[in-house]
Structure formats: structure tokens, C-alpha cells
Amino acid sequence: MKLLPTEMCLTGKWLLKDGRVVADEVCVRIEGLTRNHLRELGHDASGWDALFVDQNDGRLSQLVSPESGLHGGGAPQLRHLASAQAKEKYGSIVPGSD
């Protein structure tokens, strides 16, 4: 499934199931979107946050780990990022930032 225009932020969660930590359905969806639908443009200076562009509408989204204190950075979050914010954070990798 593609990223819907109304979806501004998808936040995954890690769940404890049968004594193991597993990704919820939102984590699985984020992984599918970033692998199959969105195109990665690059990372910020920290190397942790990644910027993606929706190949259908040009919308920018960033993949972050809001619980960075957890192992592996915690569950993922994919959130819309306005072009001006993207240029400020990601610089020249943003389309049209010449």
C-alpha cells in the first residue's frame, strides 16, 4: 500500500509477545514503504535520520527513531517533512535545493 496523502506521521511500536520483542503492524508498514514505495535521498549529519521522497507526489518524509535510547534506536517513525524543514536539516540532498 502507498503512503496516503492524509498520513502525516506513522509511529511504530515494539510489542512483547511470548517473551520476545516484535514489531507491530505499523513498523512492518513503514519498512514496506521505505523498501518498496519511497526513494531514499540520504541521511542527516548524524547518520541516523533518513530522508525519503514519495515517487508519486514528491512529498518528503523522514525516517527517525524517536526512542533513540533503546537498543537499535527503538521503533521507527515516518513523518512528513515540509521542503523548507528538509532543506534546513538535510541540505543539498533535497530536490530543488540548488
Summary of the structure (lengths in Angstrom):
residues: 98
radius of gyration: 14.0
end to end distance: 32.1
largest distance: 51.1
contacts: 257
relative contact order: 0.20
helix: 27%
strand: 32%
